[in-house]
Amino acid sequence: MCLCCLQGFRCVLEQMSAREADVPLIKTYVAGFAAHAVCESVVTLQELSEPMENGTYYPLFLICLQQMLKFQDKDWLVNVFNESKMDLQTMLPG
């Protein structure tokens, strides 16, 4: 786990909605960086997901999963997701 990376990620998340007007694709960019961090084992999928639980920043987590498919294959992503023992429903709003 890279504590600095996670703290930086949380700061970016907190400022993301204020920046959307200036950077329309900010969720895609943030998701790309986050996906790369998971693919390179800088952070785990579970660590990445924590600030996005209960649909916070929805649909950012789903975009992160999509971006991971650009860096790794489907089998890798399914394996990482299953190992994390995450419940995808916890990532959805309401």
Secondary structure as a PSIPRED ss2 file (coil, helix, strand):
# PSIPRED VFORMAT (PSIPRED V4.0)

   1 M C   1.000  0.000  0.000
   2 C C   1.000  0.000  0.000
   3 L H   0.000  1.000  0.000
   4 C H   0.000  1.000  0.000
   5 C H   0.000  1.000  0.000
   6 L H   0.000  1.000  0.000
   7 Q H   0.000  1.000  0.000
   8 G H   0.000  1.000  0.000
   9 F H   0.000  1.000  0.000
  10 R H   0.000  1.000  0.000
  11 C H   0.000  1.000  0.000
  12 V H   0.000  1.000  0.000
  13 L H   0.000  1.000  0.000
  14 E H   0.000  1.000  0.000
  15 Q H   0.000  1.000  0.000
  16 M H   0.000  1.000  0.000
  17 S H   0.000  1.000  0.000
  18 A H   0.000  1.000  0.000
  19 R H   0.000  1.000  0.000
  20 E C   1.000  0.000  0.000
  21 A C   1.000  0.000  0.000
  22 D C   1.000  0.000  0.000
  23 V C   1.000  0.000  0.000
  24 P C   1.000  0.000  0.000
  25 L C   1.000  0.000  0.000
  26 I H   0.000  1.000  0.000
  27 K H   0.000  1.000  0.000
  28 T H   0.000  1.000  0.000
  29 Y H   0.000  1.000  0.000
  30 V H   0.000  1.000  0.000
  31 A H   0.000  1.000  0.000
  32 G H   0.000  1.000  0.000
  33 F H   0.000  1.000  0.000
  34 A H   0.000  1.000  0.000
  35 A H   0.000  1.000  0.000
  36 H H   0.000  1.000  0.000
  37 A H   0.000  1.000  0.000
  38 V H   0.000  1.000  0.000
  39 C H   0.000  1.000  0.000
  40 E C   1.000  0.000  0.000
  41 S C   1.000  0.000  0.000
  42 V C   1.000  0.000  0.000
  43 V C   1.000  0.000  0.000
  44 T C   1.000  0.000  0.000
  45 L H   0.000  1.000  0.000
  46 Q H   0.000  1.000  0.000
  47 E H   0.000  1.000  0.000
  48 L H   0.000  1.000  0.000
  49 S H   0.000  1.000  0.000
  50 E H   0.000  1.000  0.000
  51 P H   0.000  1.000  0.000
  52 M H   0.000  1.000  0.000
  53 E H   0.000  1.000  0.000
  54 N H   0.000  1.000  0.000
  55 G H   0.000  1.000  0.000
  56 T C   1.000  0.000  0.000
  57 Y C   1.000  0.000  0.000
  58 Y C   1.000  0.000  0.000
  59 P C   1.000  0.000  0.000
  60 L H   0.000  1.000  0.000
  61 F H   0.000  1.000  0.000
  62 L H   0.000  1.000  0.000
  63 I H   0.000  1.000  0.000
  64 C H   0.000  1.000  0.000
  65 L H   0.000  1.000  0.000
  66 Q H   0.000  1.000  0.000
  67 Q H   0.000  1.000  0.000
  68 M H   0.000  1.000  0.000
  69 L H   0.000  1.000  0.000
  70 K H   0.000  1.000  0.000
  71 F H   0.000  1.000  0.000
  72 Q C   1.000  0.000  0.000
  73 D C   1.000  0.000  0.000
  74 K H   0.000  1.000  0.000
  75 D H   0.000  1.000  0.000
  76 W H   0.000  1.000  0.000
  77 L H   0.000  1.000  0.000
  78 V H   0.000  1.000  0.000
  79 N H   0.000  1.000  0.000
  80 V H   0.000  1.000  0.000
  81 F H   0.000  1.000  0.000
  82 N H   0.000  1.000  0.000
  83 E H   0.000  1.000  0.000
  84 S H   0.000  1.000  0.000
  85 K C   1.000  0.000  0.000
  86 M C   1.000  0.000  0.000
  87 D C   1.000  0.000  0.000
  88 L H   0.000  1.000  0.000
  89 Q H   0.000  1.000  0.000
  90 T H   0.000  1.000  0.000
  91 M H   0.000  1.000  0.000
  92 L C   1.000  0.000  0.000
  93 P C   1.000  0.000  0.000
  94 G C   1.000  0.000  0.000
